[in-house]
Amino acid sequence: MIATGDRPRDGSARVTRLLAGPAAPIGCAALTLAVALAGIGTPSLWLDEAATISMTTRSYGDMLRVFPHLDLVHALYYMIMKPWVAAFGTDALALRLPGALAMAAAAAGVAVIGRRCLGPAAGLAAGLAWAAGPQTSRWAQEARSYAMTAAVAVLATYLLVRALDRDEQRRWPWFAGYAPAVAVLGCLHLDGALLLAAHGVTVLLTRPKAGVWLRWLASASVAAAPLVVLAVAAQDQKRQVKWLPRPSWDVAWAQLQFLTGDRALVAPVMALALLGVVTSVLGRASRPHPTASLPAVALSWALVPTVLLLLVSNVTDPVFYYRYTTYCLPAVALLAGAGVAGLLTVTRRPAARTVLVCAAAAALAVPSLPAHDYIRRQDSRPDDMRAAADVVRAHARPGDAVVYLAGSARWSAATYPGAFGRLRDAGMRTDPVTAANLKGRDLLPRELPPRLARADRVWVMDHRSLDPHGPVIERRERAVQSAGPWRKAGTWTYRGGWLALFERTGPYRSSR
């Protein structure tokens, strides 16, 4: 017969064994995927995702013609996505599902890293914090490379943690996997190469033997070699990021909100992270651990890339934008998980522990609900192109022409080809595929009126991003009017731009 007093101990052992097994990482991955899939198709596709659609629906040959002068830093992502798009199409769910799967994989990795560095409770808490984070859902629901960078950064960090483990007998297999993981991360987004600097700080704080240092330096050099080549080749494409802001306190504050998940989460996440650092350091002082400490791993991962990007942006052209550091978000989840685990050390009373953990969970979950709700709205992205597409579907007729006043308007129309493809692009001289770009090439304004001479109805569309409302756009507007006479049949505004429909009221008479 088992004594009554032994049952809690046996139950605790069973819980520990459960948390130490695969159930915790798999559960965190499943929860992350479920949260990410909730409402994934509701937000409108927007300009950045239009680039993904435009590039991945071309042949590989046409795609390769673009990279020498545009989007070289996204080449690997496009190549990965092309067969996916060929198999599953370009609707919002299909395009965004790889991001959701990547974030789910990152959740499992976060849980495993937290468990190795601090223990089962910290690993589970970190995985759950990752699943609940608004930024996890935001970038899981985006057809761009950011979710993949998070997943690959987690993989690279896990391989490093394993390689730094003092009890590890064979380190080369881990370092051999580490080098290509970091290289892939940098090729998915060049700023991901800064994870090497963060890992250098981790190795420094871990103070391994000289042989381990040399192995890491060798692996880091192998990883950096292709990224240096990529960075040099992409130097001529800096005009793509000329819109980036100069570093300021507002930028720093925005980055802090991004890393913690939302403005309402800054205080609770920072408090948990601080508690996690303190309890981790104190715990290791009393019980030495064979592998790298969680603060050594997570603090450098969260801070070093941001600090370096801000410093570089202060002395050269700006290169910092918050979403470029999406691969640093797992580090904050690790720190928050460490804080939740630290609450378990405050008291030994089970009831008190339960209350503290529930309070921490509420402090993270409740403030995040408005952010989760917002990112799942149709107009939560910079451009609500679905609203524009709905207008075209409802009012367009066969034979309608369209004039995109800005090149970015034609680019953004790639989001919903089933709608905008119904319109004849009267202002286009060269299509984007032939032009090997995203915008195509436009006719001169004076060439527009003859193109519109036989059009009974013409749509005019403008897009607020990238292309300033300058003289060329004004001349295009005047050129459309000179192809009349017209009456305005409707005007619609949407987040990111506007549409107008004109119907002919008389024959076109050339001014020549």
C-alpha positions in Angstrom: 0.0 0.0 0.0 1.3 3.5 -0.8 1.4 5.9 2.1 -0.8 9.0 1.8 2.1 11.2 2.4 4.0 9.8 -0.6 1.3 10.6 -3.1 2.2 14.3 -3.6 5.8 13.3 -4.1 4.9 10.6 -6.7 2.6 13.0 -8.4 5.3 15.7 -8.6 7.7 13.1 -10.0 5.2 12.2 -12.7 4.7 15.9 -13.6 8.5 16.3 -13.8 8.8 13.3 -16.1 6.0 14.6 -18.3 7.6 18.1 -18.6 11.0 16.5 -19.3 9.6 14.5 -22.2 8.4 15.5 -25.7 4.8 16.3 -24.5 5.7 19.9 -23.4 7.4 21.0 -26.6 4.7 19.3 -28.7 1.9 20.9 -26.7 3.5 24.3 -27.0 3.8 23.9 -30.7 0.2 22.7 -31.1 -1.1 25.6 -29.0 1.0 28.1 -31.0 -0.4 26.7 -34.3 -3.9 26.9 -33.0 -3.6 30.5 -31.9 -1.8 31.5 -35.1 -4.5 29.9 -37.3 -7.3 31.7 -35.5 -8.4 34.4 -37.9 -5.4 33.9 -40.2 -7.3 34.6 -43.4 -9.2 37.7 -42.1 -6.6 40.4 -42.4 -6.2 41.8 -45.9 -3.2 40.9 -47.9 -1.0 44.0 -48.4 1.9 45.4 -50.3 4.7 43.3 -48.9 2.7 40.1 -49.4 1.9 41.3 -52.9 5.7 41.1 -53.5 5.6 37.4 -52.4 2.7 36.7 -54.7 4.2 38.5 -57.7 7.6 36.8 -57.3 6.5 33.3 -56.5 4.0 33.1 -59.4 6.9 33.6 -61.9 9.2 31.0 -63.3 12.5 30.5 -61.5 14.2 32.0 -64.6 12.1 35.2 -64.4 12.7 35.3 -60.7 16.4 35.2 -61.0 16.3 38.1 -63.5 15.0 40.3 -60.6 17.6 39.6 -58.0 20.6 41.4 -59.5 18.8 44.7 -58.9 15.9 44.1 -56.5 15.0 42.0 -53.5 18.2 39.9 -53.4 17.9 39.7 -49.6 14.6 37.9 -50.0 15.7 35.5 -52.7 15.9 32.4 -50.5 12.4 33.0 -49.1 10.9 33.4 -52.6 12.6 30.2 -53.8 11.2 28.3 -50.8 7.7 29.7 -51.3 7.5 29.1 -55.0 6.8 25.3 -54.9 4.4 25.9 -52.0 2.5 28.6 -54.0 2.4 26.3 -57.0 0.8 23.5 -54.9 -1.6 25.5 -52.7 -2.2 28.8 -54.4 -2.2 32.5 -53.4 -5.2 32.9 -51.1 -4.4 34.4 -47.7 -4.6 31.1 -45.7 -2.3 29.2 -48.2 0.3 32.0 -48.3 0.4 32.5 -44.5 0.3 28.9 -43.4 4.1 28.4 -43.7 4.6 31.3 -41.3 2.2 29.7 -38.8 4.0 26.4 -39.1 7.3 28.1 -38.6 6.1 29.8 -35.4 4.8 26.5 -34.1 8.2 24.9 -34.7 9.8 27.9 -32.9 7.5 27.2 -29.9 8.8 23.7 -29.6 12.4 24.9 -29.8 11.8 27.6 -27.2 10.4 25.1 -24.8 13.4 22.8 -25.3 16.0 25.6 -24.9 14.3 26.8 -21.7 14.2 23.3 -20.3 17.9 22.7 -21.0 19.0 26.1 -19.6 16.8 26.4 -16.6 14.6 23.4 -16.1 11.3 21.8 -17.2 9.0 24.5 -15.7 10.9 27.3 -17.4 10.8 25.5 -20.7 7.0 25.0 -20.5 6.4 28.5 -19.4 8.5 29.9 -22.2 6.8 27.9 -24.8 3.4 29.0 -23.5 4.5 32.6 -23.4 5.6 32.3 -27.0 2.2 30.8 -28.0 0.3 33.7 -26.3 2.4 36.5 -27.6 0.7 39.0 -30.0 3.8 39.3 -32.1 4.0 35.5 -32.5 0.5 35.6 -34.1 1.2 38.8 -36.1 4.2 37.4 -37.9 2.7 33.9 -38.2 0.0 35.6 -40.2 2.3 37.2 -42.7 3.5 35.8 -46.0 7.0 37.0 -45.5 10.2 35.5 -44.1 10.0 36.8 -40.5 8.4 33.8 -38.9 10.9 31.5 -40.7 13.8 33.7 -39.3 12.4 33.1 -35.8 12.2 29.4 -36.2 15.8 29.1 -37.7 17.2 31.4 -35.0 15.7 29.1 -32.4 17.3 26.1 -34.1 20.7 27.8 -34.3 20.5 28.8 -30.7 19.5 25.3 -29.6 22.5 23.8 -31.5 24.8 26.3 -29.8 23.4 25.5 -26.4 24.0 21.8 -27.0 27.6 22.5 -28.3 28.3 24.5 -25.1 27.1 21.8 -22.8 30.0 20.8 -20.6 28.8 17.2 -20.4 28.7 16.9 -24.2 31.2 14.4 -25.4 31.0 15.1 -29.2 30.6 18.8 -30.0 31.4 18.8 -33.7 28.0 17.5 -34.8 26.3 20.4 -33.1 28.7 22.9 -34.5 28.4 21.3 -37.9 24.7 21.9 -37.9 25.1 25.4 -36.3 27.0 26.9 -39.3 24.4 26.1 -42.0 21.5 27.1 -39.6 23.0 30.6 -39.1 23.8 30.9 -42.8 20.2 30.1 -43.7 18.9 32.6 -41.1 21.0 35.4 -42.7 19.9 34.4 -46.2 16.3 34.6 -45.1 16.9 38.1 -43.8 20.3 39.6 -43.8 19.9 41.2 -40.4 19.7 37.7 -38.9 23.5 37.5 -39.3 23.7 39.6 -36.2 22.7 36.5 -34.2 26.3 35.6 -34.6 27.3 38.6 -32.5 24.7 37.7 -29.9 26.0 34.1 -29.8 29.5 35.5 -29.4 28.4 37.2 -26.2 26.8 34.0 -25.1 30.0 32.1 -25.6 32.0 34.8 -23.8 29.6 34.7 -20.8 29.7 30.9 -20.7 33.5 30.8 -20.5 34.1 27.5 -22.2 37.5 25.9 -22.8 39.7 27.2 -25.6 38.8 24.3 -27.8 35.2 25.2 -27.7 35.9 28.8 -28.5 37.9 27.7 -31.6 35.1 25.4 -32.7 32.6 28.2 -32.4 34.8 30.7 -34.3 35.3 28.1 -37.1 31.6 27.5 -37.4 30.8 31.2 -37.2 33.3 31.9 -40.0 31.8 29.2 -42.2 28.3 30.7 -41.6 29.5 34.3 -42.2 31.2 33.7 -45.5 28.1 33.5 -47.7 26.5 36.2 -45.7 29.4 38.6 -46.4 29.0 37.9 -50.1 25.3 38.5 -49.9 25.8 41.8 -48.0 28.3 43.0 -50.6 26.0 42.0 -53.5 23.0 43.8 -51.9 24.8 47.1 -51.3 23.5 48.5 -54.5 19.9 47.8 -53.4 19.9 50.1 -50.4 17.3 52.3 -52.1 14.7 49.7 -51.1 15.1 50.8 -47.5 15.6 54.5 -48.0 12.3 55.1 -46.1 13.7 53.7 -42.8 13.7 56.3 -40.0 16.7 57.6 -38.1 17.1 56.1 -34.6 15.4 58.1 -31.9 13.9 57.6 -28.5 10.5 57.0 -30.2 12.1 54.3 -32.3 13.7 52.7 -29.2 10.4 52.8 -27.4 8.6 51.2 -30.3 11.2 48.5 -30.4 10.7 47.8 -26.7 7.0 47.4 -27.3 7.7 45.1 -30.2 10.0 42.8 -28.2 7.6 42.6 -25.3 4.5 42.2 -27.5 2.5 45.4 -27.0 2.6 48.6 -25.0 0.3 47.0 -22.4 2.8 44.1 -22.0 6.0 46.1 -21.4 5.6 46.2 -17.6 4.6 42.6 -16.9 7.1 41.1 -19.4 10.0 43.3 -18.2 9.1 42.4 -14.6 9.0 38.6 -15.3 12.2 38.9 -17.4 14.0 40.6 -14.5 12.8 38.0 -12.0 13.9 35.3 -14.4 17.4 36.7 -14.7 17.8 37.1 -10.9 16.4 33.6 -10.0 18.5 32.0 -12.8 21.7 33.6 -11.6 21.0 32.8 -8.0 20.0 29.2 -8.8 23.2 28.6 -10.8 25.3 30.0 -8.0 23.9 27.4 -5.6 23.7 24.5 -8.1 26.2 24.7 -11.0 24.6 23.7 -14.3 26.6 22.1 -17.1 25.1 24.1 -20.0 24.9 27.8 -20.7 22.8 29.9 -18.4 19.4 31.2 -19.7 20.4 34.9 -19.2 23.6 34.3 -21.1 21.6 32.9 -24.0 18.5 35.0 -23.9 19.7 38.5 -22.9 22.3 38.7 -25.6 19.9 37.3 -28.1 17.3 39.9 -27.3 19.5 42.9 -27.0 22.7 42.6 -29.1 21.1 42.7 -32.6 18.9 45.6 -31.7 21.8 47.6 -30.2 24.0 46.9 -33.1 21.4 47.9 -35.7 20.6 51.1 -33.9 24.3 52.0 -33.6 25.0 51.3 -37.2 21.9 53.4 -38.2 23.3 56.3 -36.2 26.6 56.4 -38.1 25.5 55.3 -41.6 22.2 55.1 -43.5 19.3 53.8 -41.4 19.1 50.0 -41.5 16.9 49.4 -38.4 13.2 48.5 -38.4 11.4 46.6 -35.7 10.2 43.7 -37.7 13.7 43.0 -38.9 14.4 41.7 -35.4 11.5 39.2 -35.3 14.1 36.5 -34.8 14.9 38.0 -31.4 11.3 37.5 -30.1 12.0 34.0 -28.8 14.6 35.3 -26.4 12.0 37.5 -24.7 9.7 34.5 -24.3 12.6 32.6 -22.7 13.1 35.4 -20.2 9.4 35.6 -19.4 9.3 31.8 -19.0 12.2 32.0 -16.6 10.3 34.6 -14.6 7.3 32.4 -14.3 9.5 29.5 -13.2 11.1 31.9 -10.7 7.8 32.5 -9.0 7.8 28.8 -8.1 10.9 29.4 -5.9 9.3 32.2 -3.9 7.3 29.7 -1.8 7.0 26.0 -1.2 3.3 26.0 -0.6 1.4 24.5 -3.6 -1.6 26.8 -3.2 0.6 29.9 -3.1 2.6 28.7 -6.1 -0.7 28.1 -8.1 -1.9 31.6 -7.3 1.4 33.2 -8.3 1.6 31.3 -11.6 -2.1 32.1 -12.4 -1.4 35.8 -11.7 1.6 35.8 -14.0 -0.4 34.1 -16.7 -3.2 36.6 -16.3 -0.7 39.5 -16.4 0.6 38.2 -19.8 -2.7 37.0 -21.3 -5.2 39.7 -20.4 -3.3 42.8 -21.6 -2.5 41.0 -24.9 -6.2 40.4 -25.8 -6.8 43.8 -27.5 -3.6 43.3 -29.6 -4.7 39.8 -30.6 -8.1 41.2 -31.6 -6.6 44.1 -33.6 -4.1 42.0 -35.7 -7.0 39.8 -36.8 -9.1 42.6 -38.2 -9.3 43.0 -42.0 -7.8 46.5 -41.9 -5.0 45.8 -39.4 -2.3 45.8 -42.1 -0.9 49.0 -43.7 -3.0 48.4 -46.8 -6.5 47.0 -46.9 -6.3 45.7 -50.4 -9.2 43.3 -49.9 -11.5 46.3 -49.5 -10.3 47.7 -52.8 -10.7 44.3 -54.5 -14.2 44.0 -53.1 -15.1 47.3 -54.7 -13.8 46.1 -58.1 -15.6 42.8 -57.9 -18.9 44.6 -57.1 -18.7 47.3 -59.8 -16.3 46.3 -62.6 -17.7 45.4 -66.0 -16.1 43.6 -68.9 -13.9 46.0 -70.9 -13.1 48.3 -68.0 -9.7 49.9 -68.0 -7.6 50.9 -65.1 -4.8 53.5 -64.6 -2.5 53.0 -61.7 -1.2 56.5 -60.8 1.7 55.1 -58.9 3.9 52.0 -59.6 3.2 50.8 -56.1 -0.5 50.7 -56.9 0.1 48.2 -59.7 2.4 46.3 -57.3 -0.3 46.2 -54.6 -2.9 45.0 -57.1 -1.0 41.7 -57.2 -2.6 40.8 -53.8 -5.9 39.9 -55.4 -5.3 39.0 -59.1 -8.8 37.6 -59.4 -10.3 41.0 -58.9 -7.8 43.4 -60.4 -6.9 41.0 -63.3 -10.4 41.7 -64.7 -9.3 45.3 -65.6 -7.3 46.2 -68.6 -4.1 48.0 -67.5 -4.2 51.0 -69.8 -1.2 52.8 -68.3 1.3 49.9 -68.5 4.1 49.9 -71.0 5.9 46.8 -69.7 4.5 44.2 -67.3 6.4 43.5 -64.0 7.6 40.1 -65.2 9.1 41.4 -68.4 10.5 44.5 -66.6 12.0 42.2 -64.0 10.6 44.2 -61.1 7.4 44.6 -59.0 5.9 47.7 -60.5 6.3 47.2 -64.3 7.0 50.3 -66.4 4.4 53.0 -67.2 3.5 54.9 -70.3 4.4 58.6 -70.3 1.4 60.7 -69.3 1.0 62.1 -72.8 0.6 58.5 -74.1 -2.3 57.8 -71.9 -5.2 59.6 -73.7 -5.0 57.5 -76.9 -5.0 54.3 -74.9 -8.2 55.4 -73.2 -9.9 56.7 -76.3 -12.2 53.7 -76.7 -12.7 53.0 -73.0 -16.3 53.6 -71.8 -15.2 53.2 -68.2 -11.9 53.7 -66.5 -10.8 53.1 -62.9 -8.1 55.3 -61.4 -6.2 53.9 -58.4 -3.6 55.5 -56.2 -1.5 54.0 -53.4 -0.1 56.0 -50.6 3.1 53.9 -49.9 6.5 54.4 -51.5 5.6 56.7 -54.4 5.1 60.4 -53.3 2.3 62.3 -54.9 4.6 64.2 -57.2 4.3 65.9 -60.6 4.3 62.7 -62.6 1.3 61.4 -60.8 -0.5 64.7 -61.2 0.2 64.6 -64.9 -1.2 61.1 -65.1 -4.4 62.4 -63.4 -4.7 65.2 -65.9 -4.0 62.8 -68.8 -6.9 60.6 -67.7 -9.2 63.6 -67.6 -8.1 64.8 -71.0 -9.2 61.4 -72.4 -12.8 62.3 -71.5 -15.4 63.7 -71.2 -16.2 61.7 -68.1 -18.5 61.7 -65.2 -17.4 60.4 -61.8 -19.4 57.2 -61.1 -17.9 56.6 -57.7 -15.0 57.2 -55.3 -13.9 54.8 -52.6 -11.2 55.2 -50.0 -9.6 52.3 -48.2 -6.7 51.9 -45.8 -3.7 52.6 -48.0 -5.2 54.3 -51.0 -8.3 55.2 -53.1 -10.2 54.2 -56.1 -12.3 56.3 -58.5 -14.5 55.1 -61.4 -15.2 57.3 -64.4 -17.8 56.7 -67.1 -17.6 58.3 -70.5 -20.3 60.9 -71.4 -19.1 61.8 -74.9 -16.6 60.9 -77.7 -12.9 61.4 -77.1 -11.5 64.3 -79.2 -7.7 64.5 -79.4 -6.3 67.9 -78.7 -3.7 67.4 -81.5 
